[in-house]
Amino acid sequence: PPLSLLFAIPDHPWVSATDGAAVCIAMTVGAAGERDGTLQTVTAERPTESGEIEVTLATQTGRIHPDLTIGANVAGAVPLLANSRISNRGFELGGAGFIVSKEQAKALGLGTSPGIEAYIRRYLNGRDLTQISRDVLVIDLYGLTEIEVRQRFPEIYQWVFERVKPERDQNRSVTLREKWWLHRRLREDLRDMLAGLPRYIATVETSKHRFFVFLDAEILPDNMLVNIALDDAYFLGVLSSRVHVTWALAAGGTLEDRPRYNKTRCFETFPFPNPTSAQRERIRELGEQLDAHRKRQQAQHPRLTMTDMYNVLAKLRAGEPLTDADRRIHEQGLVSVLRQIHDELDAAVLEAYGWPSALSDDDILERLVALNVERAAEEARGVARWLRPEYQARDAAPAATQSTLLEERTAAASPAEAPPWPGELAAQATAVRAMLVALARPVTADEVAAAFAGKATKARREQVSELLQTLGALGQAREAGDGRWGEG
């Protein structure tokens, strides 16, 4: 049906129009600066006897953001140094010939050839986690030359030579043709961050339900898993809580009707709580209980899937009746126990934030956005609440040299630690404003442009300059003289 998007500032008129097929936007702005407004969306249209169209409007009132949403400005959240360099997507094989069954792996020497276990590993993709696992392994010859593979593991060499190389020979990439025995993406950064950990956290990138699990270090994750190099169940507990899942649903995109977990938008922007020792230990205990409960029930019932359990959990929460199949899953998965663990985890995480237990999702998002801004400002002053300091901060400059965000992100820190420059205009405006807050001093457009990851090109500097002018006109930035700008 034809739609109209209506936007207004209180005490100012709004105008709308539809031409029968197009989506029309009408906007009036009463004053510069951040102000509350009313967003009205046409949800239904009905022709009347007079030939006019009667519309039904859904109305929201509150702070309106550049992307025409009302409520928490999740899109404006910036990646935090504290969460950097410990998350990545899994391995992209570039050939199904690398995947083998347990029987095939034994024929290739697994269990009999010394050292081969480092190169034939358990392999999981998203469907293995959400549905019934295929129980397969993967050949991973990272670190070996072609000659070394042939001399040390001739059976593996022949397997990959016959099943991977013919396809690679047709590839346009010279590297993939020449390095045919290796995966398409070596993921050296992921290998480095996982090195030495007994386990790590993983979640399926695109999934109906957002859940996090521990995977053993021996498991090689597929490209469609997002992997977080943390082995402490405290972090699994926080990520599994309603607080983080609400954030992930708001910050991530969707594929068809399934939410996606984007590690840059969902994980790196998420501000973790600052718990007491007792609160941290409680969340850690519940995180261990959650992971152990699901794995135990699946081990006892091999046909029981994570999707099964969380489908029934969703029905329990909604008060919907259970079918016979649901009741079977409920008994096998002990889903009421699963629900209780999640409920206790939600309460424990909210307590760690110091927030009331009865917060709505919108309230949670508002508080998380505010905390993201606060943490970004802390990092601008040289204080990063590293999640895994022994790894993340091993090459970081001393705090005394991190007096400003510009010094930290253009001289001392690596480019990966700086927030990325957004691709969309609305997100760019939000990012520039957040950077002004974080810098906490008058700065030039060039300094703001340089504070983001990557090269501060002429085009980016010009964009920042224009955005500062626009933010100034809206009262969201103030001109401090000498071409410098500060927080509005």
Secondary structure, 3 states (H helix, E strand, C coil): CCCEEEEECCCCCCCCCCCCCCCEEECCCCCCCCCEEEEEEEEEEEECCCCCEEEEEEEEEEEECCCCCECCCHHHCCCCHHHCCCEEECECCCCHHHEECHHHHHHCCCCCCCCHHHCEEEEECHHHHHCCCCCEEEECCCCCCHHHHHHHCHHHHHHHHHHCHHHHCCCCCHHHHHCCCCCCCCCHHHHHHHCCCCEEEEEECECCCCCCEEEECCCEEECCEEEECCCCHHHHHHHHCHHHHHHHHHHCCEECCEEECCHHHHHCCCCCCCCCHHHHHHHHHHHHHHHHHHHHHHHHCCCCCHHHHHHHHHHHHHCCCCCHHHHHHHHHHCHHHHHHHHHHHHHHHHHHHCCCCCCCHHHHHHHHHHHHHHHHHHHHCCCCCCCCHHHHCCCCCCHHHCCCHHHHHHHHCCHHHCCCCCCCHHHHHHHHHHHHHHHCCCEEHHHHHHCCCCCCCHHHHHHHHHHHHHHHHCCCEEEEECCEEEEC
